[in-house]
Structure formats: C-alpha cells, structure tokens
Amino acid sequence: MDYISGEILTPNGFKTGYIGFEKQTIIEAGNTMPPKKPICKGLIVPTFINAHTHIGDSFIRDKNIDLPKNVEELVAPPNGLKHRLLKDASEKDIVNGMKQSIEVMINSGTSCFCDFRENGIQGINQLKNAVKNKSISEFILSRPANLEYNKEEVDILLSNSNGIGLSSISDWDYSELEKISKHTKKNNKIFAIHASERIREDIDMVLDLKADFLIHMVKASESDLTIVKENNIPIVLCPRSNSHFGLKPNLGLMKKIGVEILLGTDNAMLNSPNVLDELKFLNDTTDIYSLEQLLNMITFTPRKVLNLSLCILGPITPADFIVLDKNTLKTLYISRVK
C-alpha cells in the first residue's frame, strides 16, 4: 500500500494527516504520521470539477483567428462568430477539438466537467462520442438547436442529458425560456442559465426561471446578489473568460454577501479547460478568497451543486485525489480511478 501525507482538504478546512491507498481505493486515513514513508507530500485535495465549459468550440483555437473582445460579437447566439464557425465546421473537427480539451482536463486532474452543449441532440452526440472510453465524467446541460421551445425536442434533450443550460434572457423570447424551464423542472432535471454577463439583466425575470445555478453575474448589483443568496442559488465564475472581454466579477461584494461560488473555464477557444488554471488566476490577482475557499470552489462545492458523490478522501472510497505543492500549486501527484 502507498501513502501520501500533508494537509488534507475537507469541507471544514485543511486537516493534517495521511491517506493510504492501493488498487484504486483509499484503504485508510489518519491524522498522524503515515505508517511508512509517503510517496508524496503536499496539499491533498479531491479531483477537480470544472463547473462550466463550452468545449464544442475547442477547434477554433487552431484557426489563429483574432477573436472579438465583445461578448455579443463572439458568443451570442445565433450570429456570434463562435456560432457561425460551429455551423460551418465539420463533425470531425468539432469532435477532435473536444477530445483535445478532454485530454487536457484528464491530465490536469479533472474528474468531471459540466458542459453547456450547443446544437441540440447533435451536440450531445458529438460530446458523447468525444468522451467515450475516457477516464472522465461528463455532466451535459443541453439546449435546443434554435432559440425556440419545441416539446418533442426538449423531451429528447432531457432524455439524453443532465438538464438544460441556456445563454441568457437577453438572447431569447422570454416566453420560450419559461416553457423550457417548466419542462425541465417537471422532469426533475438541472436548469442553468448565463445571467448579467455583459449587461445587467432583470434579476426577477432570471429567478422566475427557477435556475439551479447561474453563470457569470458580472454586472449584477448588490441587490441582485443579495436576492440570489436569499434564494440559495450558486454562481459559477469564469474570471479568465471575463478578462478576455474586459469584464471582472465583483468578488468582494460576492464574498460579503456570501454567495456560493463555483469555478469554470468557459469557452475552450479562449482558455485551456484546466480549472486549476482558473483558480491560480484568481489566487494570483486577488486576495479576497483564501486558497482553501478557492479549492472548495473546484472540489466540494460543485460536487454538492451537481449532486455528485461527496464520499471522498475517506476509507473505502475511490482513490480520486490530487497532491499539490503548497507554495506553487504545482501538481505533484494525480490518482484517478479509471
């Protein structure tokens, strides 16, 4: 049996201790010195959860295109540059791009990613093709192929995904959003939506859609964030993506109000889908959140929000963990259950 030791991340903070594991299973854990010399020492954390990706646009990275720094011009459906390129791209290019991003996530310690899947059932099938036989789990939030509600289409989407993930209320006829949200909730699936990314959007209209979580909320006011907190709705932040557009979430206000935060890498055409890089970006550019809080945003919190197993880092649980250097956050060791 092999051992690792150091500071173990728990929902209640770091605890000094060790973990013993073999055959892809944690056998023992303790708060003393390990019985024999550990193979690695450092910060011991669960494998990462990337709470917001768009890996369908991964292929655009290889096109050497000067991407617009305006949200609407680049990503807004149906005429943003991203959507035009997706429409013209071959199935092979899209799937190969996805596979590249999936490998990046696997190699950086991500065990699950939540992808906002464009292009209806075709988009779902593309992702399932790309992730087939890979040692990573996909959490698919699909969306209709067009900006409209069709009962038969949404039935198919919900039967083949974990729920629905939409752009924003600014892109849609609101009555169509209401129908999709109601349909999703009736089927007990996840409903999520981008909100107040480039402009402040009506928070009451957003909340009336009963979203399980929101993406961005960069332009949200204090009152917006307060009501989000009161309704226990988490927010997924993608600060590197925001930075591309000259945007910045109000982290100080979010922390003051106590909004629950997750991290995602957003569009793969803009940034690597390594969610640890997202954490490092925040850790390097702000001291608002502690390292412990940031690590929770990519480990325990997203597991809770996405209803994933929280039985981790304890005896007789899968040996899914990462050891990081305490000072540099360099990855020292990754253990993954295949």
Buried (B, 14 or more C-beta within 10 A) or exposed (E): EBBBBBBBBBEEEBEEBBBBBEEEBBBBBBEEEBEEEBBBBBBBBBBBBBBBBBBBBBBBBEEEEEBBEBBBBBBBBEEBBBBEBBEEBEEEBBBBBBBBBBEBBBEBBBBBBBBBBBBBBEBBBBBBEBBEEBEBBBBBBBBBBEBEBBEEBBEBBBEBBBBBBBBBBBBBEEEBBBBBBBBBBEBEBBBBBBBBBBEBBBBEEBBBBBBBBBBBBBBBBEEBBBBBBEEEBBBBBBBBBBBBBEBEBBBEBBBEBEBBBBBBBBBBBBBBBBBBBBBBBBBEEBEBBEBBBBBBBBBBBBBBBBEBEBEBBEEEBBBBBBBBBBEEBEBBBBBBEE
